[in-house]
Amino acid sequence: MKILIDADGCPVVELTLQMARQFNIEVCILCDTSHRIERQGVETIVVSKGADAVDFVLINKVQAGDIVVTQDYGLAAMVLSKKGHPIHQNGMLYTEDNIDQLLWTRHLAKEARRQGGHLKGPKKRQHENNEAFKQNLYQLIEELLETNAL
């Protein structure tokens, strides 16, 4: 098991690294040239800027059992199809039970914007978002480690 971080615009890189160190889990940070994020002792893959460039590299790198930190619903769906475990930066676990609804909601929002509608952007990040992320990532890691130990 390793943790891959879709790091472009990701506010929980440091939290993820702290948790990974606690459990001695390998981490790979993936970002484009405009968000270069490098940390000592952590593999960083920097790709050229471009629509979904990081996503394509990440999905080719992910293996069954890996954890992927991303806010991208489309990428999360692809991770699920490869038997990975995607988690949102706010702590929501993407699952087979919720991914279709999330993708549908994203589609509706895109259609509304295309037709000139204005939708509110995301709310300002709160301390509670970080706490939910830490709690759910910790629980996910514990469950995966327990499952692999059996």
ROVORO-200853 format. One line per 4 residues: number of its first residue (from 1); for each residue x, y, z of N, C-alpha, C, O. Coordinates in Angstrom, 1 decimal. Example, Ala and Ser with C-alpha at 12.3 -4.5 7.8 and 13.67 -1.06 7.14 Angstrom:
1) 13.2/-5.7/7.8/12.3/-4.5/7.8/13.2/-3.3/7.8/14.2/-3.3/8.5; 12.8/-2.2/7.1/13.7/-1.1/7.1/12.9/0.0/7.9/13.4/1.1/8.0
This chain:
1) 0.9/-1.2/0.0/0.0/0.0/0.0/0.9/1.2/0.0/1.9/1.3/0.7; 0.5/2.2/-0.8/1.1/3.5/-0.8/0.0/4.6/-0.9/-1.1/4.3/-1.2; 0.4/5.8/-0.6/-0.5/6.9/-0.8/0.0/7.8/-1.9/1.1/8.2/-1.9; -0.9/8.1/-2.8/-0.7/9.0/-3.9/-1.5/10.3/-3.7/-2.7/10.2/-3.4
5) -0.8/11.4/-3.9/-1.5/12.7/-3.6/-1.6/13.4/-5.0/-0.6/13.8/-5.6; -2.9/13.7/-5.4/-3.2/14.6/-6.5/-3.0/16.0/-5.9/-3.9/16.6/-5.4; -1.7/16.5/-6.0/-1.3/17.6/-5.1/-1.7/19.0/-5.7/-1.5/20.0/-5.0; -2.1/19.1/-6.9/-2.4/20.5/-7.5/-3.6/21.0/-6.7/-4.7/20.5/-6.8
9) -3.4/22.1/-5.9/-4.4/22.7/-5.2/-4.9/21.9/-4.0/-6.0/22.1/-3.5; -4.1/21.0/-3.5/-4.5/20.1/-2.4/-4.0/20.7/-1.0/-2.8/20.9/-0.8; -4.9/21.0/-0.1/-4.6/21.7/1.1/-4.1/20.7/2.2/-3.8/21.1/3.3; -4.1/19.4/1.9/-3.8/18.4/3.0/-2.5/17.6/2.7/-2.4/16.5/3.2
13) -1.6/18.2/1.9/-0.4/17.5/1.6/0.4/17.2/2.9/0.8/16.1/3.2; 0.6/18.2/3.7/1.3/18.1/5.0/0.6/17.1/5.9/1.3/16.3/6.6; -0.7/17.2/6.1/-1.4/16.3/6.9/-1.2/14.8/6.5/-1.1/13.9/7.3; -1.3/14.6/5.2/-1.1/13.3/4.6/0.3/12.8/4.9/0.4/11.6/5.3
17) 1.3/13.6/4.7/2.7/13.2/4.9/2.9/12.8/6.4/3.5/11.9/6.7; 2.3/13.6/7.3/2.4/13.3/8.8/1.8/11.9/9.1/2.4/11.1/9.8; 0.6/11.7/8.5/-0.1/10.4/8.8/0.7/9.3/8.2/0.9/8.2/8.8; 1.3/9.4/7.0/2.0/8.4/6.3/3.3/8.1/7.1/3.7/6.9/7.2
21) 4.0/9.1/7.6/5.1/8.9/8.5/4.8/8.1/9.7/5.5/7.2/10.1; 3.6/8.4/10.3/3.2/7.7/11.5/3.0/6.2/11.2/3.3/5.4/12.1; 2.6/5.8/10.0/2.4/4.4/9.7/3.5/3.8/8.8/3.4/2.7/8.4; 4.5/4.6/8.5/5.6/4.2/7.7/5.1/3.7/6.3/5.4/2.7/5.8
25) 4.3/4.6/5.7/3.7/4.3/4.4/4.4/5.2/3.3/4.6/6.4/3.5; 4.7/4.6/2.2/5.3/5.3/1.1/4.3/6.3/0.5/3.2/6.0/0.4; 4.8/7.5/0.1/4.0/8.5/-0.5/4.6/9.0/-1.8/5.8/9.1/-2.0; 3.7/9.3/-2.7/4.1/9.9/-4.0/3.2/11.1/-4.2/2.0/11.0/-4.2
29) 3.9/12.2/-4.4/3.2/13.5/-4.7/3.2/13.7/-6.2/4.3/13.6/-6.8; 2.0/14.0/-6.8/2.0/14.2/-8.2/1.4/15.6/-8.4/0.4/16.0/-7.9; 2.1/16.4/-9.2/1.7/17.8/-9.4/2.2/18.2/-10.8/3.0/17.6/-11.5; 1.7/19.4/-11.3/2.2/19.9/-12.5/3.2/21.0/-12.2/3.4/21.4/-11.1
33) 3.8/21.5/-13.3/4.9/22.5/-13.2/4.5/23.8/-12.5/5.3/24.5/-12.0; 3.2/24.1/-12.4/2.8/25.3/-11.8/2.5/25.2/-10.3/2.3/26.1/-9.6; 2.5/23.9/-9.8/2.3/23.6/-8.4/3.4/22.8/-7.8/3.2/21.9/-7.0; 4.6/22.9/-8.2/5.7/22.1/-7.8/5.8/21.9/-6.3/6.0/22.9/-5.6
37) 5.6/20.7/-5.8/5.6/20.4/-4.4/6.5/19.3/-4.1/6.3/18.2/-4.5; 7.6/19.6/-3.5/8.6/18.6/-3.2/8.9/18.6/-1.7/9.1/19.6/-1.1; 9.0/17.4/-1.2/9.4/17.2/0.3/10.5/16.2/0.3/10.5/15.2/-0.4; 11.4/16.4/1.2/12.5/15.5/1.4/12.0/14.1/1.8/11.2/13.9/2.7
41) 12.6/13.1/1.1/12.2/11.7/1.4/10.9/11.2/0.8/10.5/10.1/1.1; 10.3/12.1/0.0/9.1/11.7/-0.7/9.2/11.8/-2.2/9.7/12.8/-2.7; 8.8/10.8/-2.9/8.8/10.8/-4.3/7.9/11.9/-4.8/6.7/11.9/-4.4; 8.4/12.7/-5.7/7.5/13.7/-6.4/7.6/13.5/-7.9/8.7/13.4/-8.5
45) 6.5/13.5/-8.5/6.4/13.4/-10.0/5.8/14.7/-10.5/4.6/15.0/-10.1; 6.5/15.4/-11.3/6.1/16.7/-11.8/5.8/16.5/-13.3/6.7/16.0/-14.0; 4.6/16.8/-13.8/4.2/16.7/-15.2/4.0/18.0/-15.8/3.7/19.0/-15.1; 4.0/18.1/-17.1/3.7/19.3/-17.8/2.3/19.8/-17.5/1.4/18.9/-17.3
49) 2.1/21.1/-17.5/0.7/21.6/-17.3/-0.2/21.1/-18.5/0.3/20.9/-19.6; -1.4/20.8/-18.2/-2.4/20.4/-19.2/-3.6/19.8/-18.5/-3.5/19.3/-17.4; -4.7/19.9/-19.2/-5.9/19.3/-18.6/-5.7/17.9/-18.3/-5.5/17.1/-19.2; -5.9/17.5/-17.0/-5.9/16.2/-16.5/-4.5/15.5/-16.7/-4.5/14.2/-16.6
53) -3.5/16.2/-16.9/-2.1/15.6/-17.1/-1.7/14.8/-15.9/-1.3/13.7/-16.0; -1.9/15.4/-14.7/-1.6/14.7/-13.5/-2.4/13.5/-13.3/-1.9/12.4/-12.9; -3.7/13.6/-13.6/-4.6/12.5/-13.4/-4.2/11.3/-14.2/-4.3/10.2/-13.7; -3.8/11.5/-15.5/-3.4/10.4/-16.3/-2.1/9.7/-15.8/-2.1/8.4/-15.8
57) -1.2/10.4/-15.3/0.0/9.8/-14.7/-0.3/9.1/-13.4/0.1/8.0/-13.2; -1.2/9.7/-12.6/-1.6/9.1/-11.3/-2.3/7.8/-11.6/-2.0/6.8/-10.9; -3.3/7.8/-12.5/-4.1/6.6/-12.7/-3.2/5.4/-13.2/-3.5/4.2/-13.0; -2.2/5.7/-14.0/-1.3/4.7/-14.5/-0.3/4.2/-13.4/0.2/3.1/-13.5
61) -0.2/4.9/-12.3/0.7/4.5/-11.2/0.0/3.8/-10.1/0.6/3.0/-9.4; -1.3/4.1/-9.9/-2.1/3.5/-8.8/-2.2/2.0/-9.0/-2.4/1.5/-10.1; -2.2/1.3/-7.8/-2.4/-0.2/-7.8/-3.5/-0.5/-6.8/-3.8/0.3/-5.9; -4.0/-1.7/-6.9/-5.1/-2.1/-6.0/-4.5/-2.0/-4.6/-3.4/-2.3/-4.3
65) -5.4/-1.4/-3.7/-5.0/-1.2/-2.3/-4.3/0.1/-2.0/-4.2/0.4/-0.8; -4.0/0.9/-3.0/-3.4/2.2/-2.7/-4.5/3.2/-2.3/-5.6/3.0/-2.6; -4.0/4.2/-1.6/-4.9/5.3/-1.2/-4.5/6.5/-2.1/-3.4/6.8/-2.3; -5.6/7.2/-2.6/-5.4/8.3/-3.4/-6.1/9.5/-2.8/-7.3/9.4/-2.6
69) -5.4/10.6/-2.6/-6.0/11.8/-2.0/-6.3/12.7/-3.2/-5.4/13.1/-3.9; -7.6/13.0/-3.5/-8.0/13.8/-4.6/-9.3/14.5/-4.4/-10.2/14.0/-3.6; -9.5/15.6/-5.0/-10.8/16.3/-4.9/-11.6/16.1/-6.3/-12.7/16.6/-6.5; -10.9/15.3/-7.2/-11.5/15.1/-8.5/-12.3/13.9/-8.6/-11.8/12.8/-8.4
73) -13.6/14.1/-8.8/-14.6/12.9/-8.8/-14.3/11.9/-9.9/-14.4/10.7/-9.7; -13.9/12.5/-11.1/-13.6/11.6/-12.2/-12.4/10.7/-11.9/-12.4/9.5/-12.2; -11.3/11.3/-11.3/-10.2/10.5/-11.0/-10.5/9.5/-9.9/-10.1/8.4/-10.0; -11.3/9.9/-8.9/-11.8/9.0/-7.9/-12.5/7.8/-8.5/-12.3/6.7/-8.0
77) -13.3/8.0/-9.5/-14.0/6.9/-10.1/-13.0/5.9/-10.8/-13.2/4.7/-10.7; -12.0/6.5/-11.4/-11.0/5.6/-12.1/-10.2/4.8/-11.0/-9.9/3.7/-11.2; -9.9/5.5/-9.9/-9.2/4.8/-8.8/-10.0/3.7/-8.3/-9.5/2.6/-8.0; -11.3/3.9/-8.1/-12.2/2.8/-7.6/-12.2/1.6/-8.6/-12.2/0.5/-8.2
81) -12.1/1.9/-9.9/-12.2/0.8/-10.9/-10.9/0.0/-10.8/-10.9/-1.1/-11.3; -9.8/0.6/-10.3/-8.5/-0.1/-10.1/-8.4/-0.7/-8.7/-7.3/-1.1/-8.3; -9.5/-0.7/-7.9/-9.5/-1.3/-6.6/-8.6/-0.5/-5.6/-8.1/-1.0/-4.6; -8.5/0.9/-5.9/-7.8/1.8/-5.0/-8.8/2.4/-4.0/-10.0/2.1/-4.1
85) -8.4/3.2/-3.1/-9.2/3.8/-2.1/-9.0/5.3/-2.1/-8.2/5.9/-1.5; -9.9/6.0/-2.9/-9.8/7.4/-3.0/-10.5/8.1/-1.8/-11.5/7.7/-1.3; -9.9/9.2/-1.3/-10.4/10.0/-0.3/-10.3/11.5/-0.7/-9.3/11.9/-1.2; -11.4/12.2/-0.4/-11.4/13.7/-0.7/-10.6/14.4/0.4/-10.5/14.0/1.5
89) -10.2/15.6/0.0/-9.4/16.4/1.0/-10.2/16.9/2.2/-9.6/17.3/3.2; -11.5/16.7/2.1/-12.4/17.0/3.3/-12.7/15.8/4.1/-13.5/15.9/5.1; -12.2/14.7/3.7/-12.3/13.4/4.5/-13.4/12.5/3.9/-13.5/11.4/4.4; -14.1/12.9/2.9/-15.2/12.0/2.4/-14.5/10.8/1.6/-13.6/11.0/0.8
93) -14.9/9.6/1.9/-14.4/8.5/1.2/-15.3/8.3/0.0/-16.5/8.2/0.1; -14.6/8.2/-1.2/-15.4/7.8/-2.4/-15.6/6.3/-2.4/-14.7/5.6/-2.1; -16.8/5.9/-2.7/-17.1/4.5/-2.7/-18.0/4.2/-3.9/-18.4/5.1/-4.7; -18.1/2.9/-4.2/-19.0/2.5/-5.3/-20.4/2.9/-5.0/-21.2/3.1/-6.0
97) -20.8/3.2/-3.7/-22.1/3.6/-3.4/-22.4/5.1/-3.6/-23.5/5.5/-3.8; -21.4/5.9/-3.6/-21.6/7.4/-3.8/-21.0/8.0/-5.0/-21.3/9.1/-5.4; -20.2/7.3/-5.8/-19.5/7.9/-6.9/-20.4/8.3/-8.0/-20.2/9.3/-8.6; -21.4/7.5/-8.3/-22.3/7.8/-9.4/-23.1/9.1/-9.1/-23.2/10.0/-10.0
101) -23.5/9.3/-7.9/-24.3/10.5/-7.5/-23.3/11.7/-7.6/-23.7/12.8/-8.0; -22.1/11.6/-7.1/-21.1/12.7/-7.2/-20.8/13.1/-8.6/-20.8/14.3/-8.9; -20.6/12.1/-9.5/-20.4/12.4/-10.9/-21.6/13.1/-11.6/-21.4/14.0/-12.4; -22.8/12.6/-11.2/-24.0/13.2/-11.8/-24.1/14.7/-11.3/-24.5/15.5/-12.1
105) -23.9/14.9/-10.0/-23.9/16.3/-9.5/-22.9/17.2/-10.2/-23.2/18.3/-10.5; -21.7/16.7/-10.4/-20.7/17.4/-11.2/-21.2/17.7/-12.6/-21.0/18.8/-13.1; -21.8/16.8/-13.2/-22.3/17.0/-14.6/-23.4/18.1/-14.6/-23.3/18.9/-15.5; -24.3/18.0/-13.7/-25.3/19.0/-13.6/-24.8/20.4/-13.4/-25.2/21.4/-14.0
109) -23.8/20.5/-12.5/-23.1/21.8/-12.2/-22.4/22.4/-13.5/-22.5/23.6/-13.8; -21.8/21.5/-14.2/-21.1/21.9/-15.5/-22.1/22.4/-16.5/-21.9/23.4/-17.2; -23.2/21.7/-16.6/-24.3/22.1/-17.5/-24.8/23.4/-17.2/-25.1/24.3/-18.0; -25.1/23.7/-15.9/-25.6/25.0/-15.4/-24.6/26.1/-15.7/-25.0/27.2/-16.2
113) -23.3/25.8/-15.5/-22.3/26.9/-15.9/-22.3/27.1/-17.4/-22.2/28.3/-17.8; -22.4/26.1/-18.1/-22.3/26.2/-19.6/-23.5/27.0/-20.1/-23.4/27.7/-21.1; -24.6/26.9/-19.4/-25.8/27.7/-19.9/-25.9/29.1/-19.2/-26.9/29.7/-19.3; -24.8/29.5/-18.6/-24.8/30.8/-18.0/-25.1/30.9/-16.6/-25.2/32.0/-16.0
117) -25.5/29.9/-16.0/-25.8/29.9/-14.6/-24.6/30.1/-13.7/-23.5/29.8/-14.1; -24.8/30.7/-12.6/-23.7/31.0/-11.7/-23.9/30.2/-10.4/-24.9/30.3/-9.7; -22.9/29.3/-10.1/-23.0/28.5/-8.9/-22.0/29.0/-7.9/-20.9/29.5/-8.3; -22.3/28.9/-6.7/-21.3/29.3/-5.6/-20.2/28.4/-5.7/-20.3/27.2/-6.0
121) -19.0/28.9/-5.4/-17.8/28.1/-5.3/-17.8/27.4/-4.0/-18.7/27.5/-3.2; -16.7/26.6/-3.8/-16.6/25.9/-2.5/-16.5/26.9/-1.3/-16.0/28.0/-1.5; -16.9/26.4/-0.2/-16.8/27.2/1.0/-15.4/27.3/1.4/-14.6/26.4/1.1; -15.0/28.3/2.2/-13.7/28.5/2.7/-13.4/27.3/3.6/-14.2/26.9/4.4
125) -12.1/26.8/3.4/-11.7/25.7/4.2/-11.7/26.0/5.7/-11.2/27.0/6.1; -12.2/25.1/6.5/-12.4/25.2/7.9/-11.5/24.2/8.6/-11.1/23.2/8.0; -11.2/24.5/9.9/-10.4/23.6/10.7/-11.1/22.2/10.8/-10.4/21.2/10.8; -12.4/22.2/10.8/-13.1/20.9/10.8/-12.9/20.1/9.6/-12.9/18.8/9.7
129) -12.6/20.7/8.5/-12.3/19.9/7.3/-11.0/19.1/7.5/-10.9/17.9/7.1; -10.0/19.8/8.0/-8.7/19.1/8.3/-8.9/17.9/9.3/-8.4/16.9/9.1; -9.7/18.2/10.3/-10.0/17.1/11.3/-10.7/16.0/10.8/-10.3/14.8/11.0; -11.7/16.2/9.9/-12.4/15.1/9.3/-11.5/14.3/8.4/-11.6/13.1/8.3
133) -10.6/15.0/7.6/-9.7/14.4/6.8/-8.8/13.5/7.6/-8.6/12.3/7.2; -8.2/14.0/8.6/-7.2/13.2/9.4/-7.9/12.0/10.0/-7.4/10.9/10.0; -9.1/12.2/10.6/-9.8/11.1/11.2/-10.2/10.0/10.2/-9.9/8.8/10.5; -10.7/10.4/9.0/-11.1/9.4/8.0/-9.9/8.7/7.4/-9.9/7.5/7.0
137) -8.8/9.5/7.1/-7.6/8.8/6.6/-7.0/7.9/7.6/-6.6/6.8/7.2; -6.9/8.2/8.8/-6.4/7.4/9.9/-7.3/6.1/9.9/-6.7/5.0/9.9; -8.6/6.2/9.9/-9.4/5.0/10.0/-9.3/4.1/8.7/-9.2/2.9/8.8; -9.1/4.8/7.5/-8.9/4.0/6.3/-7.6/3.2/6.4/-7.6/2.0/6.0
141) -6.5/3.9/6.8/-5.3/3.2/6.9/-5.3/2.0/7.9/-4.9/0.9/7.6; -5.9/2.3/9.0/-6.1/1.2/10.0/-6.8/0.0/9.4/-6.4/-1.1/9.6; -7.9/0.3/8.7/-8.7/-0.8/8.2/-7.9/-1.6/7.1/-8.0/-2.8/7.1; -7.2/-0.9/6.3/-6.4/-1.5/5.2/-5.3/-2.3/5.8/-5.0/-3.4/5.4
145) -4.6/-1.8/6.8/-3.5/-2.5/7.5/-4.1/-3.8/8.2/-3.4/-4.8/8.1; -5.2/-3.7/8.8/-5.8/-4.8/9.5/-6.2/-5.9/8.4/-6.0/-7.1/8.7; -6.8/-5.5/7.3/-7.2/-6.4/6.3/-6.0/-7.1/5.7/-6.0/-8.3/5.4; -4.9/-6.4/5.5/-3.7/-7.0/4.9/-3.0/-7.9/5.8/-2.2/-8.8/5.4
149) -3.2/-7.7/7.1/-2.5/-8.5/8.1/-3.1/-9.9/8.3/-2.5/-10.8/8.8; -4.4/-10.0/7.8/-5.1/-11.3/8.0/-4.7/-12.3/7.1/-5.2/-13.4/7.1
